[in-house]
Amino acid sequence: MPPCRRFLVLLFAGILVSGPSCTPIAALRETRARLTGQTKVDVRIKSANEALHEISRCAKKDPQRAIERYLTVLKDSQDRLQQDAGDKEALRVYNYALQRVFAVIRMHRMDPWSQPTRFGDFTLSHHKDPRPTWDPSLYEFLPDDQLEVGGKYLKERVTRPGVGAALVAISKRADLDPAEAITMGARIYYGVTAVARFKGSSCEIQFYDPLDTDEAKVAGHRMDLAADYTTPLAVLLTRERPERLGLRRLIDPGRYADTARLIRMRPYDPKRVPLVLVHGLMDTPATWTPMLNALRADPVIRKKYQIWMYSYPSGYPYPYTAELLRQEFDKAAKTYPHHKPMVYVGHSMGGVIGRLMLIDTHHDVWNKFFRVPPEETRLSAEDRALLANTLIFSHRDDIDRAIFISAPHRGSKLAMGWVGRLGSRLVKAPSDLVSLASTITDVLLLDETSLQMGRLPNSIDTLSPANPFVKATMDLPITRGVPYHTICGNRGRGGPPGCSDGVVPYTSSHLDGAESELIVPSNHGAHQNPQAIQEVRRILRKHVGAPPAATPPQTGEAGSSQGQVSR
């Protein structure tokens, strides 16, 4: 990239980033795990703590001996739990000793999962799961009790107390099939909980998905299953840093065309409602982390929903992105033919993309651009199909409800100002769209603003109130029978209708006919506002017939592994 262009890119990024902040979106620090740091504790805990501390000293030099001794402590604590399931001290020792087993395995890159492995008098194995992706030999396991979590997006650590070792499962391979990966990055980062069961000298480890399972049978008792819903997100964000793609995909969308895809944040479940989150301009799915973290804290939403995210290069004109998303929805329908109707949540440009999923254009929009119907245009079959699918479309029957957050349904004047013009000039048009633009200039009826561009509009152009597509679609009604909601930001310079989030005015984000509307004190990042997140939570609970929650879910402090979530 030429130095002048690089400078303009940095200038544009600096203008659009809201507020000066050096805080990373996520932070992670490995620490030394401790059973207890308290001076006054139960005598049995103190004794166990001293024994475990002694074992840890030999972990580096003699991992076989260390694991054998950890398993001894683990078995003793299981025996105590069998006698008394309410023995909290025994439970703490059980969880801690089990996590240390995984810590030593990770430290020495051992693989006790491919076949049963002897550690002194004990044989360690795992419960076979029929799902091929649940083979533990495919993963590295990181115990959550030796991690401190923080960052701008992870101010709260959502956990659930119970039995088991809360772990982050990290896939060893980076060449994942994008259609199968449940991740924003090159590897899978997923929260699992392991429990151990002894029969004599045999120790069998079983892995649970805490998004699926709330209880496990240990020592002959049904017990709450421990869970950590936040730490896997922190590991993902700090290792993969998906937010770096935001500006890159805006400036050069064609280069990142293969990143346009639906991402599943958990294995598919036909019983759960797909909750689709779609980000906005110059952003990535990482922007949903605060909401994702909060929604996972709600037991109703965990049980009733499965979260999907749409990731895409935001430099594309958004009508084109909407067509790409329709294709992704069609693929999902073929892969999961009986999936429940979706709930769509879109922020900013993701909101206007979502609105295009819920309207019927017939030929009204096409006729505002072309003199002749599609079949009479002098275009190749491929170009004709692309344009027709972009300008002529019907609402989707697989979306049951929509939530629009800070969405510029009538455009944003920022796209027309000098900041928008600067950004628009920096966006590199994908080669396939450049080729398409050159073939339609003789039949395209653009207004004067677009004709002066001399090129096909990009995402910033299509967010302008003067853009012909915006003007052609802004008043088309959302299909009957699909409830929709709006959440608008107000940065505090007056109330509606004159207020704004600093990027999108209320008059653009407001929609007549919405089932509900909430104005929150926020800049354009309203999807990360606690009141907005609570409103989304309220709507989602209502959608599945659950009563509204009395209070926000209880969460632990960031950096602490002792938080808990209300049940």
C-alpha positions as CSV (number, residue, x, y, z in Angstrom):
1,M,0.0,0.0,0.0
2,P,1.5,3.4,-0.9
3,P,2.5,5.6,2.1
4,C,-0.1,8.2,1.2
5,R,-2.9,5.7,1.1
6,R,-1.7,4.1,4.3
7,F,-1.8,7.4,6.0
8,L,-5.4,8.1,4.8
9,V,-6.5,4.6,6.0
10,L,-5.1,5.3,9.4
11,L,-6.7,8.7,9.5
12,F,-10.0,7.3,8.5
13,A,-9.8,4.6,11.1
14,G,-8.9,7.1,13.8
15,I,-11.9,9.2,12.9
16,L,-14.4,6.3,13.0
17,V,-13.1,4.6,16.2
18,S,-15.2,6.0,19.0
19,G,-13.2,7.5,21.8
20,P,-9.5,7.2,22.6
21,S,-8.8,3.9,24.4
22,C,-5.8,1.8,24.8
23,T,-7.8,-1.0,26.5
24,P,-7.7,-4.2,24.5
25,I,-11.1,-5.8,23.8
26,A,-10.0,-8.9,25.7
27,A,-7.1,-9.6,28.0
28,L,-5.9,-12.9,29.4
29,R,-3.1,-13.7,31.9
30,E,-2.0,-17.1,33.1
31,T,-1.5,-17.3,36.9
32,R,-0.6,-20.0,39.4
33,A,-3.8,-21.7,40.4
34,R,-4.4,-22.1,44.1
35,L,-6.8,-24.2,46.0
36,T,-7.2,-21.5,48.6
37,G,-5.4,-18.2,49.5
38,Q,-7.1,-17.9,52.8
39,T,-5.4,-18.3,56.1
40,K,-8.4,-19.5,58.1
41,V,-9.8,-22.5,56.3
42,D,-11.2,-25.9,57.1
43,V,-8.5,-28.3,58.5
44,R,-9.2,-30.8,55.7
45,I,-8.7,-28.1,53.1
46,K,-5.5,-26.9,54.7
47,S,-4.2,-30.5,54.7
48,A,-5.2,-31.1,51.1
49,N,-3.7,-27.7,50.0
50,E,-0.3,-28.7,51.5
51,A,-0.4,-32.1,49.8
52,L,-1.3,-30.6,46.5
53,H,1.3,-27.9,46.8
54,E,3.9,-30.6,47.4
55,I,2.7,-32.5,44.3
56,S,3.0,-29.4,42.1
57,R,6.7,-29.2,42.9
58,C,7.4,-32.5,41.1
59,A,5.0,-31.8,38.1
60,K,7.8,-30.4,35.9
61,K,10.3,-33.1,36.5
62,D,8.1,-36.2,37.1
63,P,4.7,-35.7,35.4
64,Q,3.8,-39.4,35.7
65,R,4.3,-39.3,39.5
66,A,2.5,-36.0,39.8
67,I,-0.6,-37.2,37.9
68,E,-0.7,-40.4,40.0
69,R,-0.7,-38.4,43.2
70,Y,-3.3,-35.9,41.9
71,L,-5.5,-38.9,41.0
72,T,-5.0,-40.2,44.5
73,V,-6.3,-36.9,46.0
74,L,-9.1,-36.8,43.4
75,K,-10.3,-40.3,44.3
76,D,-10.2,-39.5,48.0
77,S,-12.4,-36.4,47.5
78,Q,-14.8,-38.5,45.3
79,D,-15.1,-40.9,48.2
80,R,-15.9,-38.1,50.6
81,L,-18.5,-36.7,48.1
82,Q,-20.1,-40.1,47.9
83,Q,-20.6,-40.1,51.7
84,D,-21.8,-36.5,51.7
85,A,-22.7,-34.7,48.4
86,G,-23.0,-31.4,50.3
87,D,-19.3,-31.5,51.4
88,K,-18.2,-28.2,49.9
89,E,-14.6,-28.7,50.9
90,A,-14.4,-32.1,49.3
91,L,-15.9,-30.5,46.1
92,R,-13.3,-27.8,46.0
93,V,-10.5,-30.4,46.3
94,Y,-12.1,-32.6,43.7
95,N,-12.3,-29.8,41.1
96,Y,-8.9,-28.4,41.9
97,A,-7.1,-31.8,41.7
98,L,-8.9,-32.6,38.4
99,Q,-7.8,-29.3,36.9
100,R,-4.2,-30.0,37.9
101,V,-4.3,-33.3,36.1
102,F,-5.2,-31.4,32.9
103,A,-2.6,-28.8,33.7
104,V,0.2,-31.4,33.9
105,I,-1.0,-33.1,30.7
106,R,-0.9,-29.7,28.9
107,M,2.5,-28.8,30.4
108,H,4.1,-31.9,29.0
109,R,2.0,-32.2,25.8
110,M,0.8,-35.7,26.8
111,D,-1.9,-37.6,25.0
112,P,-3.7,-40.0,27.4
113,W,-6.8,-39.9,25.3
114,S,-5.9,-42.0,22.2
115,Q,-5.7,-45.0,24.5
116,P,-6.0,-45.7,28.2
117,T,-2.8,-44.6,30.0
118,R,-1.2,-45.9,33.2
119,F,-0.1,-43.5,35.9
120,G,1.3,-45.6,38.7
121,D,-1.5,-47.7,40.1
122,F,-4.2,-45.8,38.1
123,T,-5.5,-46.2,34.6
124,L,-6.7,-43.0,33.0
125,S,-9.3,-43.1,30.1
126,H,-12.2,-41.2,28.8
127,H,-15.9,-41.8,28.1
128,K,-16.3,-42.5,24.4
129,D,-18.6,-39.9,22.7
130,P,-20.1,-40.9,19.3
131,R,-19.6,-37.4,18.0
132,P,-16.3,-37.4,16.0
133,T,-15.5,-33.8,17.0
134,W,-15.7,-34.8,20.7
135,D,-12.5,-36.9,20.5
136,P,-10.4,-35.3,23.3
137,S,-7.1,-36.3,21.5
138,L,-8.0,-33.5,19.0
139,Y,-7.7,-30.8,21.6
140,E,-5.4,-29.1,24.1
141,F,-7.2,-28.4,27.4
142,L,-6.6,-25.2,29.3
143,P,-7.8,-25.1,33.0
144,D,-9.8,-21.9,33.6
145,D,-8.6,-21.6,37.2
146,Q,-5.2,-20.5,36.1
147,L,-6.5,-17.7,33.9
148,E,-7.4,-14.1,34.7
149,V,-9.8,-12.5,32.3
150,G,-10.4,-8.8,31.5
151,G,-10.5,-6.3,28.7
152,K,-13.0,-3.8,27.3
153,Y,-15.4,-6.5,26.1
154,L,-15.2,-8.8,29.0
155,K,-15.8,-6.8,32.2
156,E,-17.7,-9.7,33.8
157,R,-16.8,-13.3,34.0
158,V,-19.9,-15.5,33.7
159,T,-19.5,-18.8,35.6
160,R,-21.7,-21.4,37.3
161,P,-20.5,-23.2,40.5
162,G,-20.7,-26.9,40.6
163,V,-18.8,-30.1,40.1
164,G,-16.1,-30.6,37.4
165,A,-13.1,-29.0,35.9
166,A,-14.0,-26.0,33.7
167,L,-11.7,-26.1,30.7
168,V,-11.1,-24.3,27.4
169,A,-10.8,-26.9,24.6
170,I,-8.5,-25.6,21.8
171,S,-8.3,-27.6,18.6
172,K,-4.8,-28.7,17.7
173,R,-5.4,-28.3,14.0
174,A,-5.8,-24.9,12.3
175,D,-7.0,-26.2,8.9
176,L,-10.7,-26.3,9.9
177,D,-13.5,-26.7,7.5
178,P,-15.3,-23.3,7.7
179,A,-18.6,-25.0,7.3
180,E,-18.0,-27.1,10.4
181,A,-16.0,-24.7,12.6
182,I,-17.7,-23.2,15.7
183,T,-15.2,-20.3,15.9
184,M,-14.4,-16.9,14.7
185,G,-10.7,-17.9,14.1
186,A,-8.5,-20.6,12.7
187,R,-9.0,-22.9,15.6
188,I,-11.9,-24.0,17.8
189,Y,-12.1,-22.5,21.3
190,Y,-14.9,-24.1,23.2
191,G,-15.8,-24.3,26.9
192,V,-16.2,-27.9,28.3
193,T,-16.4,-29.3,31.7
194,A,-14.7,-32.6,32.7
195,V,-15.8,-34.9,35.5
196,A,-13.9,-37.9,36.8
197,R,-15.4,-41.2,38.0
198,F,-13.4,-43.9,39.7
199,K,-14.0,-47.7,39.7
200,G,-11.2,-49.2,41.7
201,S,-8.0,-47.9,40.2
202,S,-9.7,-46.9,36.9
203,C,-10.4,-43.3,36.4
204,E,-12.8,-42.4,33.5
205,I,-13.0,-38.7,32.4
206,Q,-16.3,-37.6,30.8
207,F,-16.5,-34.3,28.9
208,Y,-19.8,-32.2,29.0
209,D,-20.9,-29.2,27.1
210,P,-22.1,-26.7,29.8
211,L,-24.3,-25.0,27.2
212,D,-26.2,-28.3,27.0
213,T,-25.9,-29.8,30.4
214,D,-26.7,-28.3,33.8
215,E,-26.1,-31.4,36.0
216,A,-23.8,-34.5,36.1
217,K,-23.8,-37.6,38.2
218,V,-20.7,-37.9,40.3
219,A,-20.0,-40.1,43.3
220,G,-23.6,-41.5,43.0
221,H,-25.2,-38.1,43.3
222,R,-26.8,-35.7,40.8
223,M,-24.9,-32.4,41.1
224,D,-24.8,-29.0,39.5
225,L,-22.2,-29.0,36.7
226,A,-19.5,-26.3,36.9
227,A,-19.2,-24.0,33.9
228,D,-17.2,-21.0,32.6
229,Y,-18.9,-19.2,29.7
230,T,-16.5,-16.3,29.4
231,T,-13.0,-17.6,29.4
232,P,-13.3,-19.5,26.1
233,L,-14.2,-16.1,24.5
234,A,-11.2,-14.5,26.1
235,V,-8.9,-17.2,24.8
236,L,-10.4,-16.9,21.3
237,L,-10.2,-13.1,21.2
238,T,-6.6,-12.8,22.6
239,R,-5.2,-15.6,20.3
240,E,-7.0,-14.9,17.1
241,R,-7.7,-11.2,17.4
242,P,-10.5,-11.2,14.9
243,E,-11.2,-7.5,15.4
244,R,-8.1,-6.7,13.2
245,L,-10.1,-7.8,10.1
246,G,-12.6,-5.0,10.6
247,L,-10.8,-2.2,8.8
248,R,-9.0,-4.5,6.4
249,R,-12.3,-6.0,5.2
250,L,-13.8,-2.5,4.7
251,I,-10.9,-1.2,2.7
252,D,-10.3,-4.3,0.6
253,P,-13.4,-6.5,0.7
254,G,-12.5,-8.6,-2.3
255,R,-9.3,-9.8,-0.7
256,Y,-11.3,-11.2,2.2
257,A,-14.3,-12.6,0.2
258,D,-13.8,-16.1,1.7
259,T,-14.5,-14.7,5.2
260,A,-18.2,-14.1,4.4
261,R,-19.9,-17.0,6.3
262,L,-22.2,-18.0,9.1
263,I,-20.4,-18.9,12.3
264,R,-22.0,-21.3,14.8
265,M,-21.0,-20.6,18.4
266,R,-22.0,-24.1,19.5
267,P,-22.8,-27.5,17.8
268,Y,-26.1,-27.4,15.9
269,D,-29.2,-28.4,17.9
270,P,-32.5,-28.8,16.1
271,K,-34.4,-28.0,19.4
272,R,-32.9,-24.6,19.8
273,V,-33.9,-21.4,18.0
274,P,-31.0,-19.9,15.8
275,L,-30.2,-16.4,17.1
276,V,-28.4,-14.7,14.2
277,L,-26.2,-11.7,15.1
278,V,-25.0,-9.5,12.2
279,H,-22.3,-6.8,12.8
280,G,-22.0,-3.4,11.1
281,L,-19.6,-1.3,9.0
282,M,-15.8,-1.8,9.7
283,D,-16.6,-4.4,12.3
284,T,-16.4,-8.2,13.0
285,P,-18.4,-10.7,15.0
286,A,-16.1,-9.9,17.9
287,T,-18.2,-6.8,18.5
288,W,-20.9,-9.0,19.9
289,T,-18.8,-10.3,22.7
290,P,-20.4,-8.2,25.5
291,M,-23.9,-9.3,24.4
292,L,-22.9,-12.9,23.9
293,N,-21.3,-13.0,27.3
294,A,-24.5,-11.6,28.9
295,L,-26.9,-13.8,27.0
296,R,-24.9,-16.9,28.1
297,A,-25.6,-15.9,31.6
298,D,-29.3,-16.4,31.1
299,P,-30.4,-20.0,31.7
300,V,-33.5,-19.6,29.5
301,I,-31.5,-18.2,26.6
302,R,-28.8,-20.9,27.0
303,K,-31.5,-23.6,26.9
304,K,-33.7,-22.2,24.1
305,Y,-31.3,-20.6,21.7
306,Q,-28.2,-21.4,19.6
307,I,-26.1,-18.3,18.5
308,W,-25.0,-17.9,14.9
309,M,-23.1,-14.9,13.7
310,Y,-22.7,-13.6,10.2
311,S,-19.2,-12.5,9.3
312,Y,-18.6,-10.5,6.1
313,P,-16.4,-7.9,4.5
314,S,-18.2,-4.7,5.2
315,G,-16.7,-2.8,2.2
316,Y,-19.3,-4.5,0.0
317,P,-22.4,-2.5,-0.9
318,Y,-24.9,-3.7,1.6
319,P,-27.5,-4.9,-1.0
320,Y,-24.8,-7.3,-2.2
321,T,-24.0,-8.4,1.3
322,A,-27.7,-9.1,1.9
323,E,-27.6,-11.4,-1.1
324,L,-24.6,-13.2,0.2
325,L,-26.4,-13.6,3.5
326,R,-29.4,-15.1,1.8
327,Q,-27.1,-17.6,0.2
328,E,-25.7,-18.5,3.6
329,F,-29.3,-18.9,5.0
330,D,-30.1,-21.2,2.0
331,K,-27.0,-23.3,2.7
332,A,-28.0,-23.6,6.4
333,A,-31.5,-24.7,5.3
334,K,-30.0,-27.5,3.2
335,T,-27.6,-28.6,5.9
336,Y,-30.2,-28.3,8.7
337,P,-33.5,-28.7,6.8
338,H,-35.7,-28.7,10.0
339,H,-34.0,-25.8,11.9
340,K,-36.4,-23.6,13.8
341,P,-37.2,-20.1,12.4
342,M,-34.5,-17.6,13.2
343,V,-34.4,-14.5,15.4
344,Y,-32.3,-11.8,13.6
345,V,-30.4,-9.1,15.5
346,G,-28.5,-6.6,13.5
347,H,-26.4,-3.6,14.5
348,S,-25.8,-0.6,12.3
349,M,-25.4,-1.8,8.7
350,G,-26.2,-5.3,10.0
351,G,-29.7,-3.9,10.8
352,V,-30.4,-2.5,7.4
353,I,-29.2,-5.8,5.9
354,G,-31.7,-7.6,8.2
355,R,-34.5,-5.3,7.0
356,L,-33.9,-6.5,3.5
357,M,-34.6,-10.0,4.7
358,L,-38.1,-8.9,5.7
359,I,-39.4,-6.9,2.7
360,D,-40.7,-7.7,-0.7
361,T,-39.4,-5.5,-3.6
362,H,-41.2,-7.1,-6.5
363,H,-39.9,-5.2,-9.5
364,D,-40.3,-1.8,-7.9
365,V,-36.6,-1.3,-7.0
366,W,-35.3,-2.8,-10.3
367,N,-37.4,-0.4,-12.3
368,K,-35.8,2.5,-10.5
369,F,-32.4,1.4,-11.9
370,F,-33.1,-0.2,-15.3
371,R,-35.1,0.7,-18.3
372,V,-35.9,-2.9,-19.2
373,P,-36.7,-6.1,-17.2
374,P,-33.9,-8.5,-16.2
375,E,-34.4,-10.9,-19.1
376,E,-34.0,-8.0,-21.7
377,T,-30.7,-6.6,-20.3
378,R,-27.6,-7.1,-22.3
379,L,-25.8,-8.8,-19.5
380,S,-24.3,-12.2,-19.0
381,A,-26.5,-14.8,-17.3
382,E,-24.2,-14.6,-14.2
383,D,-24.3,-10.8,-14.0
384,R,-28.0,-10.7,-14.6
385,A,-28.7,-13.2,-11.9
386,L,-26.5,-11.3,-9.4
387,L,-28.3,-8.0,-10.1
388,A,-31.7,-9.5,-10.1
389,N,-31.1,-11.2,-6.7
390,T,-29.8,-7.9,-5.3
391,L,-32.7,-5.8,-6.5
392,I,-35.6,-8.2,-6.7
393,F,-36.2,-10.3,-3.6
394,S,-38.9,-11.5,-1.2
395,H,-39.0,-11.7,2.5
396,R,-37.6,-14.8,4.1
397,D,-40.0,-17.2,5.8
398,D,-37.3,-18.6,8.1
399,I,-37.1,-15.4,10.2
400,D,-39.6,-15.1,13.0
401,R,-38.5,-11.9,14.7
402,A,-36.0,-9.1,14.2
403,I,-34.2,-6.6,16.4
404,F,-32.6,-3.6,14.8
405,I,-29.9,-1.7,16.9
406,S,-28.7,1.7,15.7
407,A,-29.6,0.8,12.1
408,P,-29.6,3.6,9.5
409,H,-32.7,2.5,7.6
410,R,-32.9,6.0,6.0
411,G,-29.2,6.4,5.7
412,S,-26.7,8.5,7.6
413,K,-25.5,11.9,6.6
414,L,-22.0,11.0,7.9
415,A,-21.7,8.9,4.7
416,M,-22.3,12.2,2.7
417,G,-19.8,14.3,4.6
418,W,-16.1,14.6,4.2
419,V,-15.5,11.7,6.5
420,G,-17.7,9.5,4.4
421,R,-16.2,10.7,1.2
422,L,-12.7,10.0,2.4
423,G,-13.7,6.5,3.5
424,S,-15.5,5.8,0.3
425,R,-12.5,6.7,-1.8
426,L,-10.3,4.3,0.3
427,V,-12.5,1.3,-0.3
428,K,-11.1,-0.9,-3.1
429,A,-13.9,-2.3,-5.2
430,P,-13.7,-6.1,-5.7
431,S,-12.7,-7.1,-9.2
432,D,-15.9,-9.0,-9.9
433,L,-18.0,-6.0,-9.0
434,V,-15.7,-3.7,-11.0
435,S,-16.3,-5.9,-14.0
436,L,-20.0,-5.9,-13.4
437,A,-20.1,-2.1,-13.1
438,S,-18.4,-1.6,-16.4
439,T,-21.0,-3.7,-18.2
440,I,-24.1,-1.9,-16.9
441,T,-23.3,1.8,-17.2
442,D,-25.3,2.1,-20.4
443,V,-28.5,0.8,-18.8
444,L,-28.2,1.9,-15.2
445,L,-30.4,4.8,-14.3
446,L,-28.5,6.3,-11.3
447,D,-29.2,9.7,-9.9
448,E,-26.7,12.6,-10.3
449,T,-24.9,11.7,-7.1
450,S,-24.2,8.2,-8.3
451,L,-23.4,9.2,-11.9
452,Q,-20.7,11.5,-10.6
453,M,-19.0,8.6,-8.8
454,G,-18.1,6.9,-12.1
455,R,-18.1,3.5,-10.3
456,L,-20.4,1.1,-8.5
457,P,-21.2,2.3,-5.0
458,N,-19.5,0.6,-2.0
459,S,-20.8,0.1,1.5
460,I,-20.3,3.7,2.6
461,D,-22.0,5.0,-0.5
462,T,-25.0,2.8,0.1
463,L,-25.4,4.2,3.6
464,S,-26.0,7.7,2.2
465,P,-29.5,9.1,2.4
466,A,-29.0,10.2,-1.2
467,N,-28.2,6.7,-2.4
468,P,-30.9,5.5,-4.9
469,F,-31.1,2.1,-3.3
470,V,-31.7,3.6,0.1
471,K,-34.4,5.9,-1.3
472,A,-36.0,3.1,-3.2
473,T,-36.3,0.7,-0.2
474,M,-36.7,3.0,2.8
475,D,-40.5,3.1,2.7
476,L,-41.1,-0.5,1.7
477,P,-43.1,-2.2,4.5
478,I,-41.8,-5.1,6.5
479,T,-43.9,-8.2,5.8
480,R,-47.0,-8.7,8.0
481,G,-46.8,-11.2,10.8
482,V,-43.1,-10.7,11.7
483,P,-42.6,-8.7,14.9
484,Y,-39.7,-6.4,14.9
485,H,-38.1,-4.1,17.5
486,T,-35.8,-1.1,17.4
487,I,-33.1,0.0,19.9
488,C,-31.7,3.5,19.3
489,G,-28.7,5.2,20.9
490,N,-28.8,8.8,22.2
491,R,-25.5,10.4,23.1
492,G,-27.3,13.0,25.3
493,R,-27.9,16.1,23.1
494,G,-31.6,16.3,23.3
495,G,-34.5,13.8,23.0
496,P,-36.4,12.3,20.0
497,P,-37.0,13.1,17.3
498,G,-33.9,15.2,17.1
499,C,-31.5,13.0,19.0
500,S,-28.7,10.8,17.5
501,D,-26.1,8.3,18.5
502,G,-23.5,10.4,16.8
503,V,-23.6,8.4,13.6
504,V,-27.3,7.5,13.0
505,P,-30.0,10.0,13.9
506,Y,-33.2,8.8,15.6
507,T,-35.2,9.6,12.5
508,S,-33.2,7.0,10.6
509,S,-33.2,4.2,13.2
510,H,-36.9,4.6,14.1
511,L,-39.3,2.4,12.3
512,D,-43.1,2.8,12.4
513,G,-44.9,-0.4,13.4
514,A,-42.2,-1.7,15.7
515,E,-43.5,-3.9,18.5
516,S,-41.2,-2.0,20.9
517,E,-38.7,0.8,20.7
518,L,-36.0,1.6,23.4
519,I,-33.7,4.6,23.4
520,V,-30.6,4.0,25.4
521,P,-27.9,6.5,26.6
522,S,-25.2,5.4,24.1
523,N,-23.1,6.3,21.2
524,H,-23.3,4.3,18.0
525,G,-22.2,1.1,19.8
526,A,-25.6,0.7,21.4
527,H,-25.4,-3.1,20.9
528,Q,-22.8,-3.1,23.8
529,N,-24.9,-0.9,26.1
530,P,-26.1,-2.8,29.2
531,Q,-29.6,-1.4,28.9
532,A,-29.8,-2.5,25.2
533,I,-28.5,-6.0,26.1
534,Q,-31.1,-6.3,28.8
535,E,-33.7,-5.3,26.3
536,V,-32.5,-7.9,23.8
537,R,-32.7,-10.4,26.7
538,R,-36.2,-9.4,27.5
539,I,-37.3,-9.8,23.8
540,L,-35.7,-13.2,23.5
541,R,-37.3,-14.5,26.6
542,K,-40.7,-13.3,25.4
543,H,-40.1,-14.9,22.0
544,V,-39.9,-18.4,23.6
545,G,-42.8,-17.7,26.1
546,A,-40.6,-17.3,29.2
547,P,-41.4,-14.6,31.8
548,P,-39.1,-11.6,32.0
549,A,-36.2,-12.0,34.4
550,A,-36.5,-10.0,37.6
551,T,-32.8,-9.0,37.6
552,P,-29.8,-9.2,35.3
553,P,-27.9,-12.5,35.7
554,Q,-25.4,-12.6,38.5
555,T,-21.9,-12.7,37.3
556,G,-18.4,-12.8,38.7
557,E,-15.8,-10.0,38.5
558,A,-13.5,-10.1,35.5
559,G,-10.3,-11.8,36.4
560,S,-11.9,-14.0,39.0
561,S,-12.9,-17.6,38.6
562,Q,-15.2,-17.5,41.6
563,G,-18.1,-15.8,40.0
564,Q,-21.5,-17.5,39.5
565,V,-24.6,-17.2,37.4
566,S,-28.1,-17.3,38.8
567,R,-30.0,-20.4,38.1
